[in-house]
Amino acid sequence: MRTVQRALHDREVEAVDTYRQIELARLDALQAGCWEAALSGDRIAVETVLKVIEQRCRLLGLSATTATKESNQGLFLSTNRLEGSAHRGSR
């Protein structure tokens, strides 16, 4: 049974990776289509390129919200360690 579950999981991972690659290719095409206009100062093209970049970052897990959550979690863990050290030192 574990072999079947592992095989299903592997197929799901492959499907997600394939979907991600397709979406990245679409985003690349959209960005390429707007790039020259954006560099020329076309405000709508600039906004479009920025939205494409933002979407790509989200797709790759590089979005600011992801980074902020990870930073905040790290800060929380560091604060807890410091508080724990302070409590042990005061005993």
PDB file of N, CA, C and O in Angstrom:
ATOM      1  N   MET A   1       0.816  -1.187   0.000  1.00  0.00           N
ATOM      2  CA  MET A   1       0.000   0.000   0.000  1.00  0.00           C
ATOM      3  C   MET A   1       0.866   1.259   0.000  1.00  0.00           C
ATOM      4  O   MET A   1       0.531   2.233  -0.675  1.00  0.00           O
ATOM      5  N   ARG A   2       1.970   1.257   0.743  1.00  0.00           N
ATOM      6  CA  ARG A   2       2.846   2.420   0.775  1.00  0.00           C
ATOM      7  C   ARG A   2       3.438   2.713  -0.594  1.00  0.00           C
ATOM      8  O   ARG A   2       3.637   3.873  -0.956  1.00  0.00           O
ATOM      9  N   THR A   3       3.713   1.681  -1.338  1.00  0.00           N
ATOM     10  CA  THR A   3       4.275   1.856  -2.673  1.00  0.00           C
ATOM     11  C   THR A   3       3.283   2.592  -3.564  1.00  0.00           C
ATOM     12  O   THR A   3       3.665   3.483  -4.323  1.00  0.00           O
ATOM     13  N   VAL A   4       2.025   2.223  -3.472  1.00  0.00           N
ATOM     14  CA  VAL A   4       0.979   2.882  -4.265  1.00  0.00           C
ATOM     15  C   VAL A   4       0.849   4.341  -3.839  1.00  0.00           C
ATOM     16  O   VAL A   4       0.773   5.230  -4.686  1.00  0.00           O
ATOM     17  N   GLN A   5       0.824   4.588  -2.541  1.00  0.00           N
ATOM     18  CA  GLN A   5       0.718   5.961  -2.043  1.00  0.00           C
ATOM     19  C   GLN A   5       1.915   6.803  -2.476  1.00  0.00           C
ATOM     20  O   GLN A   5       1.759   7.960  -2.867  1.00  0.00           O
ATOM     21  N   ARG A   6       3.085   6.231  -2.406  1.00  0.00           N
ATOM     22  CA  ARG A   6       4.296   6.945  -2.828  1.00  0.00           C
ATOM     23  C   ARG A   6       4.232   7.260  -4.320  1.00  0.00           C
ATOM     24  O   ARG A   6       4.591   8.360  -4.742  1.00  0.00           O
ATOM     25  N   ALA A   7       3.779   6.301  -5.111  1.00  0.00           N
ATOM     26  CA  ALA A   7       3.669   6.522  -6.551  1.00  0.00           C
ATOM     27  C   ALA A   7       2.663   7.631  -6.864  1.00  0.00           C
ATOM     28  O   ALA A   7       2.909   8.471  -7.729  1.00  0.00           O
ATOM     29  N   LEU A   8       1.529   7.629  -6.156  1.00  0.00           N
ATOM     30  CA  LEU A   8       0.535   8.689  -6.352  1.00  0.00           C
ATOM     31  C   LEU A   8       1.100  10.047  -5.951  1.00  0.00           C
ATOM     32  O   LEU A   8       0.891  11.043  -6.643  1.00  0.00           O
ATOM     33  N   HIS A   9       1.803  10.079  -4.849  1.00  0.00           N
ATOM     34  CA  HIS A   9       2.402  11.330  -4.393  1.00  0.00           C
ATOM     35  C   HIS A   9       3.421  11.835  -5.415  1.00  0.00           C
ATOM     36  O   HIS A   9       3.442  13.025  -5.732  1.00  0.00           O
ATOM     37  N   ASP A  10       4.253  10.951  -5.923  1.00  0.00           N
ATOM     38  CA  ASP A  10       5.253  11.334  -6.925  1.00  0.00           C
ATOM     39  C   ASP A  10       4.592  11.895  -8.177  1.00  0.00           C
ATOM     40  O   ASP A  10       5.088  12.855  -8.767  1.00  0.00           O
ATOM     41  N   ARG A  11       3.473  11.300  -8.584  1.00  0.00           N
ATOM     42  CA  ARG A  11       2.754  11.795  -9.765  1.00  0.00           C
ATOM     43  C   ARG A  11       2.176  13.184  -9.504  1.00  0.00           C
ATOM     44  O   ARG A  11       2.188  14.042 -10.387  1.00  0.00           O
ATOM     45  N   GLU A  12       1.671  13.403  -8.293  1.00  0.00           N
ATOM     46  CA  GLU A  12       1.131  14.714  -7.939  1.00  0.00           C
ATOM     47  C   GLU A  12       2.229  15.764  -7.969  1.00  0.00           C
ATOM     48  O   GLU A  12       2.028  16.866  -8.479  1.00  0.00           O
ATOM     49  N   VAL A  13       3.391  15.422  -7.423  1.00  0.00           N
ATOM     50  CA  VAL A  13       4.515  16.355  -7.418  1.00  0.00           C
ATOM     51  C   VAL A  13       4.931  16.671  -8.849  1.00  0.00           C
ATOM     52  O   VAL A  13       5.179  17.830  -9.182  1.00  0.00           O
ATOM     53  N   GLU A  14       5.008  15.657  -9.689  1.00  0.00           N
ATOM     54  CA  GLU A  14       5.363  15.868 -11.088  1.00  0.00           C
ATOM     55  C   GLU A  14       4.335  16.758 -11.777  1.00  0.00           C
ATOM     56  O   GLU A  14       4.701  17.634 -12.560  1.00  0.00           O
ATOM     57  N   ALA A  15       3.053  16.543 -11.494  1.00  0.00           N
ATOM     58  CA  ALA A  15       1.995  17.347 -12.104  1.00  0.00           C
ATOM     59  C   ALA A  15       2.110  18.801 -11.671  1.00  0.00           C
ATOM     60  O   ALA A  15       1.940  19.705 -12.490  1.00  0.00           O
ATOM     61  N   VAL A  16       2.393  19.035 -10.411  1.00  0.00           N
ATOM     62  CA  VAL A  16       2.550  20.405  -9.912  1.00  0.00           C
ATOM     63  C   VAL A  16       3.760  21.058 -10.565  1.00  0.00           C
ATOM     64  O   VAL A  16       3.693  22.216 -10.979  1.00  0.00           O
ATOM     65  N   ASP A  17       4.858  20.330 -10.659  1.00  0.00           N
ATOM     66  CA  ASP A  17       6.054  20.875 -11.300  1.00  0.00           C
ATOM     67  C   ASP A  17       5.790  21.211 -12.766  1.00  0.00           C
ATOM     68  O   ASP A  17       6.227  22.251 -13.258  1.00  0.00           O
ATOM     69  N   THR A  18       5.079  20.334 -13.455  1.00  0.00           N
ATOM     70  CA  THR A  18       4.749  20.575 -14.858  1.00  0.00           C
ATOM     71  C   THR A  18       3.863  21.805 -14.993  1.00  0.00           C
ATOM     72  O   THR A  18       4.098  22.653 -15.853  1.00  0.00           O
ATOM     73  N   TYR A  19       2.847  21.902 -14.146  1.00  0.00           N
ATOM     74  CA  TYR A  19       1.951  23.062 -14.168  1.00  0.00           C
ATOM     75  C   TYR A  19       2.730  24.345 -13.889  1.00  0.00           C
ATOM     76  O   TYR A  19       2.513  25.359 -14.553  1.00  0.00           O
ATOM     77  N   ARG A  20       3.631  24.307 -12.913  1.00  0.00           N
ATOM     78  CA  ARG A  20       4.437  25.485 -12.579  1.00  0.00           C
ATOM     79  C   ARG A  20       5.274  25.916 -13.776  1.00  0.00           C
ATOM     80  O   ARG A  20       5.368  27.109 -14.066  1.00  0.00           O
ATOM     81  N   GLN A  21       5.878  24.967 -14.471  1.00  0.00           N
ATOM     82  CA  GLN A  21       6.694  25.293 -15.646  1.00  0.00           C
ATOM     83  C   GLN A  21       5.857  25.913 -16.762  1.00  0.00           C
ATOM     84  O   GLN A  21       6.303  26.842 -17.436  1.00  0.00           O
ATOM     85  N   ILE A  22       4.643  25.397 -16.956  1.00  0.00           N
ATOM     86  CA  ILE A  22       3.740  25.954 -17.969  1.00  0.00           C
ATOM     87  C   ILE A  22       3.388  27.396 -17.619  1.00  0.00           C
ATOM     88  O   ILE A  22       3.431  28.280 -18.475  1.00  0.00           O
ATOM     89  N   GLU A  23       3.040  27.628 -16.357  1.00  0.00           N
ATOM     90  CA  GLU A  23       2.673  28.973 -15.920  1.00  0.00           C
ATOM     91  C   GLU A  23       3.860  29.928 -16.019  1.00  0.00           C
ATOM     92  O   GLU A  23       3.689  31.082 -16.409  1.00  0.00           O
ATOM     93  N   LEU A  24       5.055  29.463 -15.672  1.00  0.00           N
ATOM     94  CA  LEU A  24       6.242  30.306 -15.794  1.00  0.00           C
ATOM     95  C   LEU A  24       6.496  30.678 -17.255  1.00  0.00           C
ATOM     96  O   LEU A  24       6.873  31.813 -17.546  1.00  0.00           O
ATOM     97  N   ALA A  25       6.297  29.744 -18.164  1.00  0.00           N
ATOM     98  CA  ALA A  25       6.470  30.031 -19.591  1.00  0.00           C
ATOM     99  C   ALA A  25       5.452  31.068 -20.057  1.00  0.00           C
ATOM    100  O   ALA A  25       5.788  31.957 -20.839  1.00  0.00           O
ATOM    101  N   ARG A  26       4.219  30.963 -19.587  1.00  0.00           N
ATOM    102  CA  ARG A  26       3.194  31.950 -19.941  1.00  0.00           C
ATOM    103  C   ARG A  26       3.564  33.329 -19.414  1.00  0.00           C
ATOM    104  O   ARG A  26       3.440  34.327 -20.124  1.00  0.00           O
ATOM    105  N   LEU A  27       4.018  33.381 -18.167  1.00  0.00           N
ATOM    106  CA  LEU A  27       4.420  34.660 -17.592  1.00  0.00           C
ATOM    107  C   LEU A  27       5.608  35.255 -18.350  1.00  0.00           C
ATOM    108  O   LEU A  27       5.660  36.464 -18.575  1.00  0.00           O
ATOM    109  N   ASP A  28       6.557  34.409 -18.741  1.00  0.00           N
ATOM    110  CA  ASP A  28       7.696  34.876 -19.530  1.00  0.00           C
ATOM    111  C   ASP A  28       7.228  35.496 -20.845  1.00  0.00           C
ATOM    112  O   ASP A  28       7.720  36.549 -21.252  1.00  0.00           O
ATOM    113  N   ALA A  29       6.272  34.837 -21.508  1.00  0.00           N
ATOM    114  CA  ALA A  29       5.757  35.340 -22.780  1.00  0.00           C
ATOM    115  C   ALA A  29       5.033  36.676 -22.593  1.00  0.00           C
ATOM    116  O   ALA A  29       5.203  37.597 -23.393  1.00  0.00           O
ATOM    117  N   LEU A  30       4.237  36.775 -21.549  1.00  0.00           N
ATOM    118  CA  LEU A  30       3.542  38.033 -21.273  1.00  0.00           C
ATOM    119  C   LEU A  30       4.534  39.157 -20.992  1.00  0.00           C
ATOM    120  O   LEU A  30       4.388  40.267 -21.503  1.00  0.00           O
ATOM    121  N   GLN A  31       5.536  38.862 -20.179  1.00  0.00           N
ATOM    122  CA  GLN A  31       6.519  39.885 -19.850  1.00  0.00           C
ATOM    123  C   GLN A  31       7.306  40.304 -21.091  1.00  0.00           C
ATOM    124  O   GLN A  31       7.546  41.493 -21.302  1.00  0.00           O
ATOM    125  N   ALA A  32       7.702  39.343 -21.901  1.00  0.00           N
ATOM    126  CA  ALA A  32       8.457  39.658 -23.120  1.00  0.00           C
ATOM    127  C   ALA A  32       7.638  40.545 -24.051  1.00  0.00           C
ATOM    128  O   ALA A  32       8.175  41.442 -24.701  1.00  0.00           O
ATOM    129  N   GLY A  33       6.322  40.284 -24.111  1.00  0.00           N
ATOM    130  CA  GLY A  33       5.454  41.071 -24.980  1.00  0.00           C
ATOM    131  C   GLY A  33       5.301  42.520 -24.541  1.00  0.00           C
ATOM    132  O   GLY A  33       5.024  43.389 -25.367  1.00  0.00           O
ATOM    133  N   CYS A  34       5.476  42.787 -23.267  1.00  0.00           N
ATOM    134  CA  CYS A  34       5.307  44.144 -22.719  1.00  0.00           C
ATOM    135  C   CYS A  34       6.622  44.840 -22.417  1.00  0.00           C
ATOM    136  O   CYS A  34       6.635  46.038 -22.135  1.00  0.00           O
ATOM    137  N   TRP A  35       7.713  44.121 -22.469  1.00  0.00           N
ATOM    138  CA  TRP A  35       8.980  44.622 -21.965  1.00  0.00           C
ATOM    139  C   TRP A  35       9.446  45.908 -22.657  1.00  0.00           C
ATOM    140  O   TRP A  35       9.762  46.885 -21.977  1.00  0.00           O
ATOM    141  N   GLU A  36       9.493  45.927 -23.983  1.00  0.00           N
ATOM    142  CA  GLU A  36       9.988  47.100 -24.712  1.00  0.00           C
ATOM    143  C   GLU A  36       9.127  48.325 -24.434  1.00  0.00           C
ATOM    144  O   GLU A  36       9.642  49.425 -24.236  1.00  0.00           O
ATOM    145  N   ALA A  37       7.814  48.128 -24.421  1.00  0.00           N
ATOM    146  CA  ALA A  37       6.910  49.252 -24.132  1.00  0.00           C
ATOM    147  C   ALA A  37       7.131  49.760 -22.712  1.00  0.00           C
ATOM    148  O   ALA A  37       7.099  50.967 -22.473  1.00  0.00           O
ATOM    149  N   ALA A  38       7.352  48.852 -21.777  1.00  0.00           N
ATOM    150  CA  ALA A  38       7.595  49.251 -20.391  1.00  0.00           C
ATOM    151  C   ALA A  38       8.891  50.053 -20.288  1.00  0.00           C
ATOM    152  O   ALA A  38       8.943  51.064 -19.588  1.00  0.00           O
ATOM    153  N   LEU A  39       9.926  49.609 -20.975  1.00  0.00           N
ATOM    154  CA  LEU A  39      11.195  50.326 -20.951  1.00  0.00           C
ATOM    155  C   LEU A  39      11.087  51.690 -21.627  1.00  0.00           C
ATOM    156  O   LEU A  39      11.851  52.605 -21.319  1.00  0.00           O
ATOM    157  N   SER A  40      10.142  51.819 -22.539  1.00  0.00           N
ATOM    158  CA  SER A  40       9.925  53.100 -23.224  1.00  0.00           C
ATOM    159  C   SER A  40       9.070  54.054 -22.399  1.00  0.00           C
ATOM    160  O   SER A  40       8.857  55.202 -22.789  1.00  0.00           O
ATOM    161  N   GLY A  41       8.585  53.578 -21.265  1.00  0.00           N
ATOM    162  CA  GLY A  41       7.824  54.445 -20.384  1.00  0.00           C
ATOM    163  C   GLY A  41       6.320  54.300 -20.460  1.00  0.00           C
ATOM    164  O   GLY A  41       5.597  55.072 -19.830  1.00  0.00           O
ATOM    165  N   ASP A  42       5.831  53.334 -21.213  1.00  0.00           N
ATOM    166  CA  ASP A  42       4.384  53.099 -21.288  1.00  0.00           C
ATOM    167  C   ASP A  42       3.902  52.647 -19.909  1.00  0.00           C
ATOM    168  O   ASP A  42       4.233  51.556 -19.445  1.00  0.00           O
ATOM    169  N   ARG A  43       3.124  53.499 -19.275  1.00  0.00           N
ATOM    170  CA  ARG A  43       2.704  53.263 -17.894  1.00  0.00           C
ATOM    171  C   ARG A  43       1.915  51.957 -17.737  1.00  0.00           C
ATOM    172  O   ARG A  43       2.122  51.224 -16.770  1.00  0.00           O
ATOM    173  N   ILE A  44       1.033  51.668 -18.661  1.00  0.00           N
ATOM    174  CA  ILE A  44       0.238  50.429 -18.577  1.00  0.00           C
ATOM    175  C   ILE A  44       1.146  49.210 -18.726  1.00  0.00           C
ATOM    176  O   ILE A  44       0.972  48.208 -18.032  1.00  0.00           O
ATOM    177  N   ALA A  45       2.112  49.305 -19.634  1.00  0.00           N
ATOM    178  CA  ALA A  45       3.049  48.195 -19.819  1.00  0.00           C
ATOM    179  C   ALA A  45       3.907  47.996 -18.568  1.00  0.00           C
ATOM    180  O   ALA A  45       4.193  46.864 -18.179  1.00  0.00           O
ATOM    181  N   VAL A  46       4.315  49.103 -17.942  1.00  0.00           N
ATOM    182  CA  VAL A  46       5.101  49.005 -16.708  1.00  0.00           C
ATOM    183  C   VAL A  46       4.280  48.297 -15.635  1.00  0.00           C
ATOM    184  O   VAL A  46       4.779  47.390 -14.969  1.00  0.00           O
ATOM    185  N   GLU A  47       3.034  48.704 -15.465  1.00  0.00           N
ATOM    186  CA  GLU A  47       2.165  48.074 -14.467  1.00  0.00           C
ATOM    187  C   GLU A  47       1.963  46.596 -14.766  1.00  0.00           C
ATOM    188  O   GLU A  47       1.952  45.766 -13.857  1.00  0.00           O
ATOM    189  N   THR A  48       1.804  46.273 -16.038  1.00  0.00           N
ATOM    190  CA  THR A  48       1.619  44.879 -16.439  1.00  0.00           C
ATOM    191  C   THR A  48       2.862  44.053 -16.124  1.00  0.00           C
ATOM    192  O   THR A  48       2.757  42.954 -15.579  1.00  0.00           O
ATOM    193  N   VAL A  49       4.031  44.576 -16.462  1.00  0.00           N
ATOM    194  CA  VAL A  49       5.282  43.860 -16.185  1.00  0.00           C
ATOM    195  C   VAL A  49       5.446  43.647 -14.684  1.00  0.00           C
ATOM    196  O   VAL A  49       5.841  42.565 -14.249  1.00  0.00           O
ATOM    197  N   LEU A  50       5.144  44.673 -13.894  1.00  0.00           N
ATOM    198  CA  LEU A  50       5.268  44.524 -12.443  1.00  0.00           C
ATOM    199  C   LEU A  50       4.305  43.473 -11.903  1.00  0.00           C
ATOM    200  O   LEU A  50       4.654  42.726 -10.989  1.00  0.00           O
ATOM    201  N   LYS A  51       3.112  43.410 -12.451  1.00  0.00           N
ATOM    202  CA  LYS A  51       2.148  42.381 -12.020  1.00  0.00           C
ATOM    203  C   LYS A  51       2.629  40.991 -12.411  1.00  0.00           C
ATOM    204  O   LYS A  51       2.461  40.035 -11.654  1.00  0.00           O
ATOM    205  N   VAL A  52       3.227  40.880 -13.592  1.00  0.00           N
ATOM    206  CA  VAL A  52       3.765  39.590 -14.032  1.00  0.00           C
ATOM    207  C   VAL A  52       4.901  39.158 -13.103  1.00  0.00           C
ATOM    208  O   VAL A  52       4.974  37.998 -12.700  1.00  0.00           O
ATOM    209  N   ILE A  53       5.779  40.095 -12.771  1.00  0.00           N
ATOM    210  CA  ILE A  53       6.890  39.781 -11.865  1.00  0.00           C
ATOM    211  C   ILE A  53       6.352  39.353 -10.509  1.00  0.00           C
ATOM    212  O   ILE A  53       6.835  38.389  -9.916  1.00  0.00           O
ATOM    213  N   GLU A  54       5.352  40.073 -10.022  1.00  0.00           N
ATOM    214  CA  GLU A  54       4.746  39.727  -8.733  1.00  0.00           C
ATOM    215  C   GLU A  54       4.143  38.325  -8.762  1.00  0.00           C
ATOM    216  O   GLU A  54       4.308  37.549  -7.821  1.00  0.00           O
ATOM    217  N   GLN A  55       3.447  38.009  -9.847  1.00  0.00           N
ATOM    218  CA  GLN A  55       2.844  36.686  -9.974  1.00  0.00           C
ATOM    219  C   GLN A  55       3.910  35.598 -10.039  1.00  0.00           C
ATOM    220  O   GLN A  55       3.751  34.531  -9.445  1.00  0.00           O
ATOM    221  N   ARG A  56       4.999  35.869 -10.762  1.00  0.00           N
ATOM    222  CA  ARG A  56       6.084  34.893 -10.856  1.00  0.00           C
ATOM    223  C   ARG A  56       6.689  34.646  -9.469  1.00  0.00           C
ATOM    224  O   ARG A  56       6.978  33.506  -9.105  1.00  0.00           O
ATOM    225  N   CYS A  57       6.874  35.718  -8.707  1.00  0.00           N
ATOM    226  CA  CYS A  57       7.423  35.572  -7.355  1.00  0.00           C
ATOM    227  C   CYS A  57       6.502  34.739  -6.476  1.00  0.00           C
ATOM    228  O   CYS A  57       6.968  33.899  -5.705  1.00  0.00           O
ATOM    229  N   ARG A  58       5.194  34.968  -6.587  1.00  0.00           N
ATOM    230  CA  ARG A  58       4.255  34.164  -5.802  1.00  0.00           C
ATOM    231  C   ARG A  58       4.318  32.702  -6.213  1.00  0.00           C
ATOM    232  O   ARG A  58       4.310  31.810  -5.364  1.00  0.00           O
ATOM    233  N   LEU A  59       4.381  32.460  -7.513  1.00  0.00           N
ATOM    234  CA  LEU A  59       4.427  31.097  -8.024  1.00  0.00           C
ATOM    235  C   LEU A  59       5.684  30.362  -7.537  1.00  0.00           C
ATOM    236  O   LEU A  59       5.654  29.157  -7.291  1.00  0.00           O
ATOM    237  N   LEU A  60       6.773  31.100  -7.404  1.00  0.00           N
ATOM    238  CA  LEU A  60       8.037  30.507  -6.976  1.00  0.00           C
ATOM    239  C   LEU A  60       8.252  30.582  -5.463  1.00  0.00           C
ATOM    240  O   LEU A  60       9.282  30.135  -4.960  1.00  0.00           O
ATOM    241  N   GLY A  61       7.287  31.143  -4.742  1.00  0.00           N
ATOM    242  CA  GLY A  61       7.403  31.243  -3.294  1.00  0.00           C
ATOM    243  C   GLY A  61       8.336  32.345  -2.840  1.00  0.00           C
ATOM    244  O   GLY A  61       8.890  32.280  -1.742  1.00  0.00           O
ATOM    245  N   LEU A  62       8.515  33.362  -3.676  1.00  0.00           N
ATOM    246  CA  LEU A  62       9.426  34.453  -3.352  1.00  0.00           C
ATOM    247  C   LEU A  62       8.693  35.745  -2.996  1.00  0.00           C
ATOM    248  O   LEU A  62       9.311  36.806  -2.909  1.00  0.00           O
ATOM    249  N   SER A  63       7.399  35.659  -2.794  1.00  0.00           N
ATOM    250  CA  SER A  63       6.626  36.878  -2.541  1.00  0.00           C
ATOM    251  C   SER A  63       6.981  37.490  -1.204  1.00  0.00           C
ATOM    252  O   SER A  63       7.479  36.807  -0.309  1.00  0.00           O
ATOM    253  N   ALA A  64       6.726  38.767  -1.074  1.00  0.00           N
ATOM    254  CA  ALA A  64       7.047  39.493   0.159  1.00  0.00           C
ATOM    255  C   ALA A  64       6.297  38.913   1.342  1.00  0.00           C
ATOM    256  O   ALA A  64       6.839  38.860   2.446  1.00  0.00           O
ATOM    257  N   THR A  65       5.061  38.476   1.138  1.00  0.00           N
ATOM    258  CA  THR A  65       4.297  37.928   2.258  1.00  0.00           C
ATOM    259  C   THR A  65       4.923  36.629   2.744  1.00  0.00           C
ATOM    260  O   THR A  65       4.940  36.364   3.946  1.00  0.00           O
ATOM    261  N   THR A  66       5.436  35.820   1.832  1.00  0.00           N
ATOM    262  CA  THR A  66       6.108  34.585   2.227  1.00  0.00           C
ATOM    263  C   THR A  66       7.371  34.913   3.009  1.00  0.00           C
ATOM    264  O   THR A  66       7.628  34.323   4.058  1.00  0.00           O
ATOM    265  N   ALA A  67       8.157  35.853   2.498  1.00  0.00           N
ATOM    266  CA  ALA A  67       9.392  36.232   3.174  1.00  0.00           C
ATOM    267  C   ALA A  67       9.104  36.861   4.530  1.00  0.00           C
ATOM    268  O   ALA A  67       9.820  36.608   5.498  1.00  0.00           O
ATOM    269  N   THR A  68       8.064  37.675   4.602  1.00  0.00           N
ATOM    270  CA  THR A  68       7.711  38.318   5.865  1.00  0.00           C
ATOM    271  C   THR A  68       7.291  37.283   6.897  1.00  0.00           C
ATOM    272  O   THR A  68       7.696  37.368   8.057  1.00  0.00           O
ATOM    273  N   LYS A  69       6.490  36.316   6.495  1.00  0.00           N
ATOM    274  CA  LYS A  69       6.067  35.277   7.426  1.00  0.00           C
ATOM    275  C   LYS A  69       7.272  34.514   7.964  1.00  0.00           C
ATOM    276  O   LYS A  69       7.357  34.231   9.159  1.00  0.00           O
ATOM    277  N   GLU A  70       8.210  34.182   7.059  1.00  0.00           N
ATOM    278  CA  GLU A  70       9.391  33.448   7.487  1.00  0.00           C
ATOM    279  C   GLU A  70      10.253  34.308   8.398  1.00  0.00           C
ATOM    280  O   GLU A  70      10.783  33.804   9.388  1.00  0.00           O
ATOM    281  N   SER A  71      10.409  35.602   8.090  1.00  0.00           N
ATOM    282  CA  SER A  71      11.190  36.505   8.935  1.00  0.00           C
ATOM    283  C   SER A  71      10.544  36.651  10.296  1.00  0.00           C
ATOM    284  O   SER A  71      11.220  36.583  11.323  1.00  0.00           O
ATOM    285  N   ASN A  72       9.243  36.852  10.304  1.00  0.00           N
ATOM    286  CA  ASN A  72       8.545  37.002  11.575  1.00  0.00           C
ATOM    287  C   ASN A  72       8.650  35.741  12.415  1.00  0.00           C
ATOM    288  O   ASN A  72       8.809  35.817  13.634  1.00  0.00           O
ATOM    289  N   GLN A  73       8.563  34.589  11.778  1.00  0.00           N
ATOM    290  CA  GLN A  73       8.679  33.338  12.518  1.00  0.00           C
ATOM    291  C   GLN A  73      10.080  33.220  13.114  1.00  0.00           C
ATOM    292  O   GLN A  73      10.235  32.815  14.265  1.00  0.00           O
ATOM    293  N   GLY A  74      11.090  33.571  12.336  1.00  0.00           N
ATOM    294  CA  GLY A  74      12.459  33.533  12.828  1.00  0.00           C
ATOM    295  C   GLY A  74      12.664  34.503  13.979  1.00  0.00           C
ATOM    296  O   GLY A  74      13.343  34.181  14.954  1.00  0.00           O
ATOM    297  N   LEU A  75      12.073  35.701  13.868  1.00  0.00           N
ATOM    298  CA  LEU A  75      12.164  36.684  14.935  1.00  0.00           C
ATOM    299  C   LEU A  75      11.482  36.172  16.193  1.00  0.00           C
ATOM    300  O   LEU A  75      11.996  36.335  17.299  1.00  0.00           O
ATOM    301  N   PHE A  76      10.322  35.552  16.017  1.00  0.00           N
ATOM    302  CA  PHE A  76       9.582  34.997  17.153  1.00  0.00           C
ATOM    303  C   PHE A  76      10.419  33.925  17.847  1.00  0.00           C
ATOM    304  O   PHE A  76      10.509  33.902  19.074  1.00  0.00           O
ATOM    305  N   LEU A  77      11.027  33.043  17.066  1.00  0.00           N
ATOM    306  CA  LEU A  77      11.851  31.977  17.651  1.00  0.00           C
ATOM    307  C   LEU A  77      13.057  32.564  18.372  1.00  0.00           C
ATOM    308  O   LEU A  77      13.414  32.106  19.458  1.00  0.00           O
ATOM    309  N   SER A  78      13.693  33.580  17.773  1.00  0.00           N
ATOM    310  CA  SER A  78      14.853  34.205  18.409  1.00  0.00           C
ATOM    311  C   SER A  78      14.461  34.878  19.705  1.00  0.00           C
ATOM    312  O   SER A  78      15.178  34.780  20.700  1.00  0.00           O
ATOM    313  N   THR A  79      13.325  35.564  19.703  1.00  0.00           N
ATOM    314  CA  THR A  79      12.847  36.243  20.902  1.00  0.00           C
ATOM    315  C   THR A  79      12.573  35.234  22.002  1.00  0.00           C
ATOM    316  O   THR A  79      12.922  35.466  23.160  1.00  0.00           O
ATOM    317  N   ASN A  80      11.952  34.120  21.651  1.00  0.00           N
ATOM    318  CA  ASN A  80      11.678  33.079  22.651  1.00  0.00           C
ATOM    319  C   ASN A  80      12.967  32.529  23.235  1.00  0.00           C
ATOM    320  O   ASN A  80      13.043  32.280  24.438  1.00  0.00           O
ATOM    321  N   ARG A  81      13.966  32.337  22.413  1.00  0.00           N
ATOM    322  CA  ARG A  81      15.250  31.826  22.910  1.00  0.00           C
ATOM    323  C   ARG A  81      15.883  32.818  23.871  1.00  0.00           C
ATOM    324  O   ARG A  81      16.404  32.432  24.918  1.00  0.00           O
ATOM    325  N   LEU A  82      15.836  34.125  23.508  1.00  0.00           N
ATOM    326  CA  LEU A  82      16.400  35.148  24.385  1.00  0.00           C
ATOM    327  C   LEU A  82      15.651  35.204  25.709  1.00  0.00           C
ATOM    328  O   LEU A  82      16.268  35.302  26.769  1.00  0.00           O
ATOM    329  N   GLU A  83      14.327  35.143  25.653  1.00  0.00           N
ATOM    330  CA  GLU A  83      13.539  35.181  26.877  1.00  0.00           C
ATOM    331  C   GLU A  83      13.849  33.964  27.742  1.00  0.00           C
ATOM    332  O   GLU A  83      13.966  34.078  28.962  1.00  0.00           O
ATOM    333  N   GLY A  84      13.979  32.820  27.122  1.00  0.00           N
ATOM    334  CA  GLY A  84      14.306  31.604  27.866  1.00  0.00           C
ATOM    335  C   GLY A  84      15.672  31.721  28.537  1.00  0.00           C
ATOM    336  O   GLY A  84      15.846  31.293  29.679  1.00  0.00           O
ATOM    337  N   SER A  85      16.643  32.301  27.827  1.00  0.00           N
ATOM    338  CA  SER A  85      17.976  32.495  28.404  1.00  0.00           C
ATOM    339  C   SER A  85      17.915  33.464  29.571  1.00  0.00           C
ATOM    340  O   SER A  85      18.573  33.251  30.589  1.00  0.00           O
ATOM    341  N   ALA A  86      17.135  34.523  29.435  1.00  0.00           N
ATOM    342  CA  ALA A  86      17.028  35.530  30.497  1.00  0.00           C
ATOM    343  C   ALA A  86      16.406  34.915  31.748  1.00  0.00           C
ATOM    344  O   ALA A  86      16.842  35.195  32.864  1.00  0.00           O
ATOM    345  N   HIS A  87      15.385  34.076  31.559  1.00  0.00           N
ATOM    346  CA  HIS A  87      14.734  33.440  32.704  1.00  0.00           C
ATOM    347  C   HIS A  87      15.678  32.464  33.389  1.00  0.00           C
ATOM    348  O   HIS A  87      15.707  32.393  34.617  1.00  0.00           O
ATOM    349  N   ARG A  88      16.436  31.724  32.627  1.00  0.00           N
ATOM    350  CA  ARG A  88      17.383  30.770  33.230  1.00  0.00           C
ATOM    351  C   ARG A  88      18.506  31.505  33.953  1.00  0.00           C
ATOM    352  O   ARG A  88      18.988  31.057  34.993  1.00  0.00           O
ATOM    353  N   GLY A  89      18.921  32.652  33.382  1.00  0.00           N
ATOM    354  CA  GLY A  89      20.018  33.403  33.988  1.00  0.00           C
ATOM    355  C   GLY A  89      19.614  34.101  35.271  1.00  0.00           C
ATOM    356  O   GLY A  89      20.471  34.376  36.111  1.00  0.00           O
ATOM    357  N   SER A  90      18.329  34.396  35.450  1.00  0.00           N
ATOM    358  CA  SER A  90      17.889  35.126  36.632  1.00  0.00           C
ATOM    359  C   SER A  90      17.610  34.203  37.809  1.00  0.00           C
ATOM    360  O   SER A  90      17.339  34.680  38.911  1.00  0.00           O
ATOM    361  N   ARG A  91      17.672  32.909  37.601  1.00  0.00           N
ATOM    362  CA  ARG A  91      17.390  31.956  38.683  1.00  0.00           C
ATOM    363  C   ARG A  91      18.557  31.756  39.574  1.00  0.00           C
ATOM    364  O   ARG A  91      18.479  30.985  40.530  1.00  0.00           O
TER     365      ARG A  91
END
